[in-house]
Amino acid sequence: MKNAKKSMLVETDFSEEEYLQGHYHKLLRYCLFLTKNEWDGNDLAQETMAKTIQHYSHPAVISQGLLKKVAYNKWIDIVRRRQKEILQDVLKEEVYQHHMEKALIITDTLLTHTTPKQAVIFFLTEAFDFQSAEIARMLGTTEGAVKAALHRTRKRINKKEAPNSDLIESLWSEEEKKLLPHLFQESLQEEDPGVLIDALPAIFHDNVTTYSLPTHTPTNAFNCVA
């Protein structure tokens, strides 16, 4: 009697496994049709079957209609999530491009409104959040001089003080005009102020010292002067 019961249990378990396997193969074909992708189709079929078995304790209630419904809804959720992620990536790229365009405009403005050192001071402060004391050590000057230069630059950029164009242009060497705008853009693109800082001793030959760089990240490319 005990052997007969045991045999029935084994046969029942085997029948249930065969029943679910039959459903799984049909479900897999549906999922491959739905996703048009073998990798996604396999994942979707496995996750659908696992979710359905977990939710419905008795295999007899599991049907192809139920499995397809669960798989379809799950796939719709996956597609929506992916579309949202793609949209977020696109928006991030658009924001990045917007900030880069704004940075280009302000870089050009620095060339016509500031001296080379004022441009460097403004760039490091606004783009990478350097402190005046840090920039002062970098340029071999005083913190007060850096703050004064920063104040004058902000006034000029905000058009509260018109620049003397001829005077400003005369303060830029050909090397500075050529190198600094490129270094500003490269620093922003690489998210690394070291690109600019490492070149400063070669550009400004007087008093500029090598600088041990702490961690600084871009602050949305000059967003304070929007």
Secondary structure, 3 states (H helix, E strand, C coil): CHHHHHHHHHHHHHHHHHHHHHHHHHHHHHHHHHHCCHHHHHHHHHHHHHHHHHHCCCHHHCCHHHHHHHHHHHHHHHHHHHHHHHHHHHHHHHHHHHHHHHHHHHHHHHHHHCCHHHHHHHHHHHHHCCCHHHHHHHHCCCHHHHHHHHHHHHHHHCCCCCCCHHHHHHCCCHHHHHHHHHHHHHHHHHCCCHHHHCCHHHHCCCCCCCCCCCCCCCCCCCHHHC
